[in-house]
């Protein structure tokens, strides 16, 4: 994720020495200070890139925020359990979520150019559904990820109609690309769906029928 980050070998050794130990003492404070200094320098060096991503995020928020934030509950059947969702640029690659925060990386360029809005929707759906328990499924996390993508694309289709635009569908995550050839079957799963759990259950049955090998494990 931080391939462009050159970390001194000595700092790597210090971090390794801290693994499994209490977060206190001189070594911990010294190492924390060095890591903070390293990242401060990195953030400064990537200021132009993060400002560019911030501009893209502000543009998306200005265009779609009020409409978009209302969509996940409509398609998942789950009310928001967060009052706010925060989106911000980061120095990593791609996008990820933690709680009700979505961080958007500065690379790769094709992601920012072609997939930013679909991925933001995808992460919003993850946040909206993060309290749903799917442990009773054979492939809980894989089913969650694919169901999320299918519902993301339903939101994208509604968005295109609402704003008369052509945002592309989000592709299945790389480990699941082999199922692209079953696009029609997957589309039928969400055709008349009105809640996330039922979609995940149908995806799980689909994966079972394909003798799927589990990808995402707890």
C-alpha positions in Angstrom: 0.0 0.0 0.0 2.9 2.3 0.7 5.3 1.0 -2.0 6.6 4.5 -2.6 7.6 4.9 1.1 11.3 4.3 1.8 11.6 3.2 5.4 15.0 3.1 7.0 16.1 -0.5 8.0 16.9 0.7 11.5 13.3 2.0 12.0 11.9 -1.4 10.7 14.1 -3.2 13.3 12.8 -0.9 16.1 9.2 -1.5 15.2 9.9 -5.2 15.1 11.4 -5.1 18.6 8.1 -3.5 19.8 5.8 -6.3 18.5 3.9 -7.9 21.4 5.2 -5.4 24.0 3.5 -2.7 26.0 3.1 0.6 24.3 5.3 2.6 26.7 8.9 3.2 27.6 11.7 5.1 25.9 12.0 2.8 22.8 8.3 3.1 22.1 8.2 6.9 22.4 11.4 7.2 20.3 10.0 4.9 17.6 6.6 6.6 17.5 8.4 9.9 17.1 10.5 8.6 14.2 7.5 7.1 12.5 5.5 10.3 12.9 8.4 12.3 11.4 8.7 10.0 8.5 5.0 10.2 7.7 5.0 14.0 8.1 7.7 14.2 5.5 5.8 11.8 3.2 2.5 13.8 3.5 4.4 16.9 2.7 6.0 15.4 -0.4 2.6 14.2 -1.6 0.8 17.5 -0.8 0.0 18.2 -4.5 -1.5 14.7 -5.0 -3.6 14.8 -1.9 -4.9 18.3 -2.8 -5.9 17.0 -6.2 -7.8 14.1 -4.7 -9.5 16.5 -2.3 -10.6 18.6 -5.3 -12.1 15.5 -6.9 -13.9 14.6 -3.6 -15.3 18.1 -3.2 -16.6 18.0 -6.8 -18.3 14.7 -6.2 -19.8 15.9 -2.9 -21.1 19.1 -4.5 -22.8 17.2 -7.3 -24.2 14.1 -5.6 -23.9 14.3 -1.8 -27.5 15.0 -0.7 -28.9 12.4 -3.2 -26.2 9.8 -2.8 -26.2 9.6 1.0 -29.9 8.6 1.0 -29.4 5.7 -1.4 -27.7 2.9 0.6 -30.7 2.4 3.0 -33.1 2.4 0.1 -31.3 -0.5 -1.6 -30.1 -2.4 1.5 -33.1 -2.0 3.6 -30.9 -0.9 6.5 -31.2 2.5 8.2 -28.1 4.5 8.7 -26.6 3.9 12.2 -24.1 6.7 11.7 -25.1 10.3 11.8 -22.3 11.3 9.4 -19.8 9.8 7.0 -16.4 11.4 6.5 -14.4 11.1 3.3 -10.9 12.3 3.0 -7.7 11.9 0.9 -4.9 9.7 2.0 -1.4 8.8 0.8 -2.1 5.2 0.1 -3.6 3.5 -3.0 -7.2 2.8 -3.7 -9.9 3.5 -1.1 -10.8 1.9 2.2 -13.2 2.4 5.1 -12.9 2.2 8.8 -16.0 2.8 10.9 -17.7 5.8 9.2 -14.6 7.1 7.6 -13.6 6.6 3.9 -10.0 7.3 3.0 -9.3 7.8 -0.7 -5.8 7.2 -2.0 -3.7 9.2 -4.5 -3.1 6.2 -6.8 -3.6 4.5 -9.2 -4.5 7.2 -11.7 -7.1 5.0 -13.6 -9.0 4.5 -10.3 -9.2 8.2 -9.7 -10.2 8.9 -13.3 -12.7 6.1 -13.9 -13.7 4.4 -10.6 -13.8 7.0 -7.9 -17.6 7.5 -7.7 -18.4 3.8 -8.0 -15.8 3.0 -5.3 -17.2 5.7 -3.0 -20.7 4.2 -3.4 -19.2 0.7 -2.7 -17.6 2.0 0.6 -20.9 3.7 1.6 -22.7 0.4 1.2 -20.0 -1.3 3.3 -20.5 1.3 6.0 -24.3 1.0 5.9 -24.1 -2.8 6.2 -21.2 -3.2 8.6 -23.4 -4.4 11.4 -25.0 -7.2 9.4 -24.0 -10.6 10.7 -23.6 -13.2 7.9 -21.7 -15.9 9.9 -24.5 -18.4 9.1 -23.5 -18.4 5.4 -20.9 -20.8 3.9 -18.9 -17.9 2.5 -19.9 -14.9 4.7 -17.2 -12.4 3.6 -17.1 -13.3 0.0 -20.9 -13.2 -0.2 -20.8 -9.8 1.5 -18.3 -8.4 -1.0 -20.1 -9.6 -4.1 -23.6 -8.6 -2.7 -22.2 -5.1 -2.0 -20.9 -4.8 -5.6 -24.2 -5.9 -7.0 -26.1 -3.3 -4.9 -23.5 -0.7 -5.7 -24.3 -1.2 -9.4 -28.1 -0.8 -8.7 -27.4 2.5 -7.0 -25.2 3.5 -10.0 -28.0 2.7 -12.4 -30.4 4.8 -10.4 -27.8 7.6 -10.3 -27.3 7.6 -14.0 -31.0 7.9 -14.5 -31.4 10.6 -11.9 -28.5 12.8 -13.2 -28.6 11.7 -16.9 -24.9 10.6 -16.7 -22.9 7.5 -17.6 -21.1 6.4 -14.5 -19.7 2.9 -15.2 -20.7 -0.2 -13.2 -18.2 -1.3 -10.6 -16.4 -4.5 -11.5 -16.2 -7.4 -9.2 -13.1 -7.3 -7.0 -10.1 -9.0 -8.6 -10.4 -12.4 -6.8 -14.0 -12.7 -8.1 -13.4 -11.7 -11.7 -13.9 -15.3 -12.9 -17.6 -14.8 -12.2 -18.0 -11.9 -14.6 -19.1 -14.5 -17.2 -22.2 -15.1 -15.0 -23.1 -11.4 -15.1 -26.7 -12.1 -16.1 -27.2 -14.6 -13.3 -25.8 -12.2 -10.8 -27.9 -9.4 -12.1 -31.0 -11.5 -11.5 -30.1 -11.8 -7.8 -30.6 -8.1 -7.2 -33.3 -7.5 -9.8 -36.2 -7.4 -7.3 -34.1 -7.4 -4.1 -35.1 -4.9 -1.3 -32.6 -5.9 1.4 -28.9 -6.7 1.8 -29.2 -10.0 3.7 -31.4 -11.7 1.1 -28.9 -10.6 -1.7 -26.0 -12.0 0.3 -27.9 -15.3 0.9 -28.5 -15.7 -2.8 -24.9 -14.8 -3.6 -23.8 -17.5 -1.1 -26.0 -20.1 -2.8 -24.6 -19.0 -6.2 -21.0 -19.5 -4.8 -21.9 -22.9 -3.4 -23.3 -24.0 -6.8 -19.9 -23.0 -8.4 -17.9 -24.9 -5.8 -16.3 -21.6 -4.8 -13.0 -21.6 -3.0 -13.2 -19.1 -0.1 -11.2 -15.9 -0.7 -11.8 -13.6 2.3 -11.5 -15.4 5.6 -11.7 -14.0 9.1 
